[in-house]
Amino acid sequence: MSNPLKSSSEPLLHEENVRLQRAVKELSVLNDLATAIGGLQNSKEIIQSIIHRSLRAVAAEQGVITLVEQSSVTAMRTLVRTMDGRDPGTKFHLDQQLLGWMHLHKQPLLIDDPAKDERFRGVTWDPSIHSVLSVPLIVKSALRGMLTVYNKKGGGQFTSDDQRLLAIIGAQSGQILENARLAESEKELQLLQEDIRVAARIQRNLLPQETPVLPHYDISGTTIPAQVVGGDYFDFFPVGEAQLGVALGDVSGKGLPASLLMANVQATLRGQALWAGGAAECIRRANRLLYMSTSSDRFVTLFFAILDSAHHTLTYCNAGQDPPVLIDAAGRCTRLTTGGPVLGVMENAVYEESTLSLQPDDVILAYSDGFSEALNPGGDMFGEERIMSVLHEHRAAETATIISALLQSIAVHAGTAPPSDDRTVIAVRRRNVNH
């Protein structure tokens, strides 16, 4: 005689046994995954491990993880696509369609019959795709990607248990991948910062390391980049007996790209100044070389002069730079405007030069637009009038004092406002030997 209590409890015991077996399998998969990726640092290795274990867990033929870029909802990148089995088969490319659905729903997706699935009406499926199982990778309620597997082995269909297990893997993997991404981003940032520090050191070494010593002349210059490296440039270099090349330039843009172009400008100018035979010819040759070696969105403003300390003359050419000013002992000012257009825009641009006779106590001040356009917290520019006011007040002082007073005046004006552009200045004075 059968026991009715035993027969009625058998289905319950079987169901409980199945549930326990499923829980044990889930824990085993998660433990295996945690063990496998525990010592990995590279995100691609972590992804590879996740996919391999996902394929084994749900008996799928192919798997792929697609990560979403932080900057755009529609941007994504497929990092790893893994095939299980000897036959490489077809690498399915349905990331965009599946990702669009995942953005809207953020929940597991099971497709048993892709060609007849109403959710993807109009999508052309590869005939070899029989079933699809995809789960979201979510971090702090935001979709960071998805884990997708294709085709159950043996021609079967993915089950609700497969969906549950893959969803658990996806839930654990999202934060793991995010942590790996953040660690790699931090490492990349540290490497970039070190590269920038090296670039800044190289750039400083390209600038004059000491002020020129010429009889009867007092010369100073400095540059303050808005970022760690900058695109402003100043230089002093000999171009002949008793002759000194004096240059101040401003490369379009800021930061590392501008600093690289600045180095190119310096090398070009120095190379041409030795052979050109004049300021305008030097600028003309430099312009042609820069036109051929730079992109169309880059240009350079440049003031270049040759100071002859024996004859007390200054021959200059101004290629689009804010006009330097010459102030004499009586306070009269002259702007140095002769020249031509900015460098690097027109291949055959025409440039002119002018020659000035320098008198005792004459001062020439050249500066980049980072001075005149320096903003205060209220958005007001420092302006040309303030520059001229500082120059008039300190025109009898040494050039280092003039520059220091100008920098201090801008610092007071700017207050807490960060610099929006590089600031570069040079000053040349003919000393009055009678004083």
C-alpha positions as CSV (number, residue, x, y, z in Angstrom):
1,M,0.0,0.0,0.0
2,S,1.5,3.3,-1.0
3,N,2.1,6.2,1.3
4,P,0.0,9.2,0.2
5,L,2.1,11.6,2.1
6,K,5.3,10.3,0.4
7,S,3.8,10.5,-3.1
8,S,2.5,14.1,-2.5
9,S,5.9,15.3,-1.2
10,E,7.9,13.9,-4.1
11,P,7.2,16.7,-6.5
12,L,8.1,19.3,-3.8
13,L,11.3,17.5,-3.0
14,H,12.2,17.3,-6.7
15,E,11.6,21.0,-7.2
16,E,13.6,21.8,-4.1
17,N,16.4,19.6,-5.3
18,V,16.4,21.3,-8.7
19,R,16.5,24.7,-7.0
20,L,19.4,23.7,-4.9
21,Q,21.3,22.3,-7.8
22,R,20.7,25.5,-9.7
23,A,21.9,27.6,-6.8
24,V,25.0,25.4,-6.4
25,K,25.7,25.8,-10.2
26,E,25.3,29.6,-9.9
27,L,27.6,29.8,-6.9
28,S,30.1,27.6,-8.7
29,V,30.1,29.7,-11.8
30,L,30.5,32.9,-9.8
31,N,33.2,31.5,-7.7
32,D,35.1,30.2,-10.8
33,L,34.7,33.7,-12.4
34,A,35.9,35.5,-9.3
35,T,38.9,33.2,-8.9
36,A,39.8,33.5,-12.6
37,I,39.7,37.3,-12.8
38,G,40.9,38.0,-9.2
39,G,44.5,38.5,-10.3
40,L,43.8,40.1,-13.7
41,Q,44.4,43.9,-14.2
42,N,44.0,44.2,-18.0
43,S,40.3,44.8,-19.0
44,K,40.6,42.8,-22.2
45,E,41.9,39.7,-20.2
46,I,39.0,40.2,-17.8
47,I,36.5,40.4,-20.6
48,Q,38.0,37.3,-22.3
49,S,37.6,35.3,-19.0
50,I,34.0,36.5,-18.5
51,I,33.0,35.4,-22.0
52,H,34.7,32.0,-21.8
53,R,32.9,31.2,-18.6
54,S,29.6,32.5,-19.9
55,L,29.8,30.3,-22.9
56,R,30.5,27.3,-20.7
57,A,27.8,28.2,-18.2
58,V,25.0,28.4,-20.7
59,A,26.5,26.1,-23.4
60,A,26.6,28.8,-26.1
61,E,28.7,28.8,-29.3
62,Q,29.8,32.5,-29.4
63,G,29.9,35.4,-27.0
64,V,30.7,39.1,-27.1
65,I,30.9,42.0,-24.7
66,T,30.1,45.4,-26.0
67,L,31.0,48.4,-23.9
68,V,29.3,51.8,-24.1
69,E,31.5,54.9,-24.2
70,Q,30.9,57.3,-21.3
71,S,30.7,60.3,-23.6
72,S,27.9,59.2,-25.9
73,V,24.8,57.0,-25.6
74,T,25.2,55.8,-29.2
75,A,29.0,55.3,-29.1
76,M,30.2,51.8,-28.3
77,R,33.1,49.5,-28.8
78,T,33.2,45.7,-29.2
79,L,36.2,44.7,-27.2
80,V,36.3,40.9,-27.4
81,R,34.4,38.4,-29.5
82,T,34.9,34.7,-28.6
83,M,33.9,31.6,-30.4
84,D,33.6,28.3,-28.8
85,G,34.3,25.1,-30.8
86,R,36.5,24.1,-33.6
87,D,34.5,25.8,-36.4
88,P,35.1,29.6,-36.3
89,G,31.8,30.2,-37.9
90,T,30.4,33.6,-38.5
91,K,31.2,36.6,-36.3
92,F,27.8,38.1,-35.8
93,H,27.6,41.9,-35.9
94,L,24.3,42.9,-34.3
95,D,25.7,45.0,-31.5
96,Q,23.9,48.2,-32.6
97,Q,20.4,46.7,-32.8
98,L,20.8,44.9,-29.5
99,L,22.4,47.8,-27.8
100,G,19.5,50.1,-28.8
101,W,17.0,47.7,-27.3
102,M,19.2,47.4,-24.2
103,H,19.3,51.2,-23.7
104,L,15.6,51.3,-23.7
105,H,14.8,48.3,-21.4
106,K,18.0,47.6,-19.4
107,Q,16.9,44.0,-18.8
108,P,17.8,40.5,-20.1
109,L,16.8,39.7,-23.6
110,L,16.0,36.1,-24.8
111,I,15.3,35.5,-28.5
112,D,14.3,32.0,-29.5
113,D,13.4,32.7,-33.1
114,P,15.2,35.8,-34.4
115,A,13.6,35.9,-37.8
116,K,10.1,36.0,-36.3
117,D,10.8,38.2,-33.3
118,E,8.4,41.2,-33.4
119,R,10.8,43.3,-31.3
120,F,13.4,43.3,-34.1
121,R,11.1,43.6,-37.1
122,G,13.1,44.8,-40.1
123,V,16.4,43.5,-38.8
124,T,18.2,41.1,-41.2
125,W,19.5,38.2,-39.2
126,D,22.2,35.9,-40.3
127,P,20.7,32.5,-41.2
128,S,23.1,30.8,-38.9
129,I,21.8,32.6,-35.8
130,H,19.3,30.4,-34.1
131,S,19.0,31.9,-30.7
132,V,20.3,35.0,-28.8
133,L,20.7,35.7,-25.1
134,S,21.8,39.2,-24.0
135,V,22.1,40.8,-20.6
136,P,22.9,44.4,-19.6
137,L,26.1,45.4,-17.7
138,I,24.8,48.1,-15.3
139,V,26.8,50.2,-12.9
140,K,24.9,52.6,-10.6
141,S,21.8,52.4,-12.7
142,A,23.7,53.4,-15.9
143,L,24.2,51.0,-18.8
144,R,27.9,50.4,-19.4
145,G,27.5,47.6,-22.0
146,M,26.0,44.2,-22.6
147,L,27.1,40.6,-22.6
148,T,25.6,38.6,-25.5
149,V,25.8,34.9,-26.4
150,Y,24.6,33.2,-29.6
151,N,23.3,29.8,-30.4
152,K,22.8,27.1,-27.8
153,K,25.1,24.1,-28.4
154,G,23.4,21.1,-30.0
155,G,20.8,23.2,-31.7
156,G,18.6,23.8,-28.7
157,Q,17.2,27.0,-27.2
158,F,18.3,29.0,-24.3
159,T,16.2,28.5,-21.2
160,S,15.0,30.8,-18.4
161,D,17.6,29.2,-16.2
162,D,20.3,30.2,-18.8
163,Q,18.9,33.7,-18.8
164,R,18.9,33.9,-15.0
165,L,22.5,32.6,-14.8
166,L,23.8,34.9,-17.5
167,A,22.0,37.9,-15.9
168,I,23.8,37.0,-12.6
169,I,27.2,36.9,-14.4
170,G,26.4,40.2,-16.1
171,A,25.4,41.8,-12.8
172,Q,28.7,40.8,-11.2
173,S,30.8,41.7,-14.3
174,G,29.5,45.3,-14.8
175,Q,31.2,46.6,-11.7
176,I,34.3,44.5,-12.2
177,L,34.8,45.9,-15.7
178,E,34.1,49.4,-14.5
179,N,36.7,49.1,-11.8
180,A,39.2,47.8,-14.4
181,R,38.4,50.7,-16.7
182,L,38.8,53.3,-14.0
183,A,42.2,51.8,-13.0
184,E,43.4,51.8,-16.6
185,S,42.1,55.4,-17.1
186,E,44.0,56.5,-14.0
187,K,47.2,54.8,-15.2
188,E,46.8,56.4,-18.7
189,L,46.3,59.7,-17.0
190,Q,49.4,59.3,-14.9
191,L,51.4,58.4,-18.0
192,L,50.0,61.4,-19.9
193,Q,50.8,63.7,-17.0
194,E,54.3,62.4,-17.0
195,D,54.6,63.0,-20.8
196,I,53.4,66.5,-20.3
197,R,55.9,67.2,-17.5
198,V,58.7,65.9,-19.8
199,A,57.3,68.1,-22.7
200,A,57.2,71.1,-20.3
201,R,60.8,70.5,-19.3
202,I,61.9,70.2,-22.9
203,Q,60.0,73.4,-23.8
204,R,61.7,75.3,-21.0
205,N,65.1,74.1,-22.3
206,L,64.3,75.5,-25.7
207,L,63.7,79.0,-24.4
208,P,66.6,81.3,-23.6
209,Q,68.3,80.1,-20.4
210,E,70.0,83.5,-19.7
211,T,69.5,87.0,-20.8
212,P,71.8,88.2,-23.7
213,V,74.7,90.4,-22.8
214,L,75.3,93.1,-25.4
215,P,77.2,96.4,-24.9
216,H,74.9,99.3,-24.1
217,Y,71.7,97.1,-24.0
218,D,69.5,95.7,-21.3
219,I,67.3,92.8,-22.5
220,S,64.8,90.6,-20.7
221,G,62.0,88.1,-21.5
222,T,59.7,85.5,-20.0
223,T,56.7,83.3,-20.8
224,I,54.0,82.0,-18.5
225,P,52.0,79.2,-20.1
226,A,48.3,79.0,-19.4
227,Q,48.7,75.2,-19.1
228,V,51.7,73.1,-18.2
229,V,53.0,73.6,-21.7
230,G,52.1,76.5,-24.0
231,G,52.2,77.8,-27.6
232,D,53.9,81.1,-26.9
233,Y,57.5,81.6,-27.9
234,F,60.3,84.0,-27.4
235,D,63.9,83.8,-28.3
236,F,67.3,85.6,-28.4
237,F,70.0,84.3,-30.6
238,P,73.1,85.6,-32.5
239,V,72.7,86.1,-36.2
240,G,76.0,87.8,-37.0
241,E,78.7,89.9,-35.5
242,A,77.2,92.3,-33.0
243,Q,73.7,91.3,-34.2
244,L,71.1,89.6,-32.1
245,G,67.9,87.9,-33.3
246,V,64.9,88.9,-31.2
247,A,61.6,86.9,-31.6
248,L,58.2,86.6,-30.0
249,G,55.5,84.4,-31.4
250,D,52.1,82.9,-30.6
251,V,51.0,79.6,-32.0
252,S,47.3,79.1,-32.5
253,G,45.8,76.9,-29.7
254,K,47.2,75.9,-26.3
255,G,48.7,72.9,-24.6
256,L,50.7,70.1,-26.1
257,P,49.8,70.5,-29.8
258,A,50.7,74.2,-29.7
259,S,54.0,73.5,-27.9
260,L,55.0,71.0,-30.6
261,L,54.4,73.6,-33.3
262,M,56.2,76.2,-31.2
263,A,59.3,74.0,-31.2
264,N,59.0,73.7,-35.0
265,V,58.7,77.5,-35.3
266,Q,61.8,78.0,-33.3
267,A,63.9,75.5,-35.3
268,T,62.6,77.0,-38.6
269,L,63.3,80.6,-37.6
270,R,66.8,79.9,-36.2
271,G,67.7,77.9,-39.3
272,Q,66.5,80.6,-41.7
273,A,67.9,83.6,-39.8
274,L,71.5,82.6,-40.5
275,W,71.0,82.6,-44.2
276,A,68.1,84.9,-45.1
277,G,70.0,88.2,-45.0
278,G,67.2,90.2,-43.4
279,A,64.1,90.1,-41.1
280,A,61.5,90.1,-43.9
281,E,63.3,87.4,-46.0
282,C,63.7,85.3,-42.9
283,I,60.0,85.5,-42.2
284,R,59.1,84.8,-45.9
285,R,61.2,81.6,-45.9
286,A,59.8,80.5,-42.5
287,N,56.3,81.1,-43.6
288,R,56.7,78.9,-46.7
289,L,58.2,76.1,-44.7
290,L,55.5,76.3,-42.0
291,Y,52.8,76.3,-44.7
292,M,54.1,73.1,-46.1
293,S,54.6,71.4,-42.8
294,T,51.4,72.4,-40.8
295,S,47.7,71.7,-41.2
296,S,45.3,74.3,-42.5
297,D,43.8,75.0,-39.1
298,R,47.2,76.0,-37.6
299,F,48.9,79.4,-37.9
300,V,51.5,81.5,-36.1
301,T,51.8,85.1,-35.3
302,L,55.4,86.3,-35.0
303,F,57.5,89.4,-34.4
304,F,61.1,89.0,-35.5
305,A,63.8,91.7,-35.3
306,I,67.5,91.9,-35.8
307,L,69.2,94.2,-33.2
308,D,72.5,95.6,-34.4
309,S,74.3,96.7,-31.3
310,A,77.2,98.3,-33.2
311,H,75.0,100.6,-35.2
312,H,72.1,100.8,-32.7
313,T,69.5,99.8,-35.3
314,L,66.5,97.4,-35.1
315,T,65.3,95.9,-38.3
316,Y,62.0,94.1,-37.8
317,C,59.1,92.3,-39.5
318,N,55.8,91.8,-37.8
319,A,53.8,88.8,-39.1
320,G,50.4,89.3,-37.5
321,Q,51.6,89.7,-33.9
322,D,50.2,92.4,-31.6
323,P,52.3,95.4,-32.6
324,P,55.2,95.9,-30.1
325,V,55.7,99.5,-28.9
326,L,58.8,101.7,-28.8
327,I,58.7,104.3,-26.1
328,D,61.4,107.0,-26.0
329,A,62.8,109.0,-23.1
330,A,60.1,111.7,-23.5
331,G,57.3,109.1,-23.4
332,R,56.5,109.2,-27.1
333,C,55.2,105.8,-28.4
334,T,55.6,104.2,-31.8
335,R,53.9,100.9,-32.8
336,L,55.9,98.5,-34.9
337,T,53.5,97.3,-37.5
338,T,55.5,96.8,-40.7
339,G,55.4,93.2,-41.9
340,G,52.7,91.0,-43.3
341,P,50.1,88.2,-42.6
342,V,50.3,85.4,-40.0
343,L,52.6,82.5,-40.9
344,G,51.4,79.2,-42.3
345,V,48.2,80.4,-44.0
346,M,49.4,81.7,-47.5
347,E,52.4,80.0,-49.1
348,N,53.6,83.0,-51.1
349,A,52.7,85.8,-48.7
350,V,54.6,89.1,-49.1
351,Y,56.5,90.6,-46.1
352,E,58.1,93.9,-45.5
353,E,60.6,95.2,-43.0
354,S,61.5,98.5,-41.3
355,T,64.6,99.7,-39.7
356,L,64.6,101.9,-36.6
357,S,67.4,104.0,-35.1
358,L,67.5,103.4,-31.4
359,Q,68.3,106.3,-29.1
360,P,69.6,106.1,-25.5
361,D,66.7,105.2,-23.1
362,D,64.5,103.9,-25.9
363,V,62.6,100.9,-24.8
364,I,60.9,98.3,-27.0
365,L,58.1,96.1,-25.4
366,A,56.7,93.1,-27.3
367,Y,54.0,90.9,-25.8
368,S,51.5,88.2,-26.7
369,D,47.7,88.7,-26.6
370,G,47.7,86.8,-23.3
371,F,48.5,90.2,-21.7
372,S,45.9,92.5,-23.4
373,E,43.2,89.8,-23.3
374,A,43.7,88.7,-19.7
375,L,40.3,88.6,-18.0
376,N,39.3,89.4,-14.5
377,P,36.5,87.5,-12.7
378,G,34.0,90.0,-14.2
379,G,35.1,89.3,-17.7
380,D,36.9,92.6,-18.3
381,M,40.1,92.5,-20.4
382,F,43.3,94.0,-19.1
383,G,43.6,95.9,-22.4
384,E,46.2,97.9,-24.2
385,E,45.6,101.1,-22.1
386,R,46.7,99.3,-18.9
387,I,49.8,97.9,-20.7
388,M,50.8,101.4,-21.8
389,S,50.1,102.8,-18.4
390,V,52.6,100.4,-16.8
391,L,55.1,101.0,-19.6
392,H,54.9,104.8,-19.1
393,E,55.2,104.5,-15.3
394,H,58.3,102.3,-15.4
395,R,60.0,103.3,-18.7
396,A,63.1,104.5,-16.9
397,A,63.5,101.2,-15.0
398,E,65.5,98.1,-16.0
399,T,63.7,95.8,-18.4
400,A,63.3,93.1,-15.8
401,T,61.6,95.6,-13.6
402,I,59.2,96.7,-16.4
403,I,58.3,93.0,-17.0
404,S,57.8,92.3,-13.3
405,A,55.6,95.4,-12.9
406,L,53.5,94.3,-15.9
407,L,53.0,90.8,-14.6
408,Q,52.1,92.1,-11.1
409,S,49.6,94.5,-12.6
410,I,47.9,91.7,-14.6
411,A,47.9,89.5,-11.5
412,V,46.0,92.2,-9.6
413,H,43.6,92.7,-12.4
414,A,42.9,88.9,-13.0
415,G,42.5,88.1,-9.3
416,T,41.1,84.6,-9.0
417,A,40.4,84.2,-12.7
418,P,42.6,81.5,-14.3
419,P,44.7,82.5,-17.3
420,S,42.9,81.9,-20.5
421,D,46.0,82.2,-22.7
422,D,49.8,82.0,-22.5
423,R,51.5,85.3,-21.6
424,T,54.9,86.1,-23.1
425,V,56.8,89.4,-23.1
426,I,60.2,90.7,-24.1
427,A,61.8,94.1,-23.4
428,V,64.8,95.7,-25.0
429,R,66.4,99.0,-23.7
430,R,69.3,100.9,-25.1
431,R,71.2,102.1,-22.1
432,N,72.1,105.7,-21.6
433,V,75.9,105.4,-21.0
434,N,75.9,109.1,-19.8
435,H,73.8,108.2,-16.8
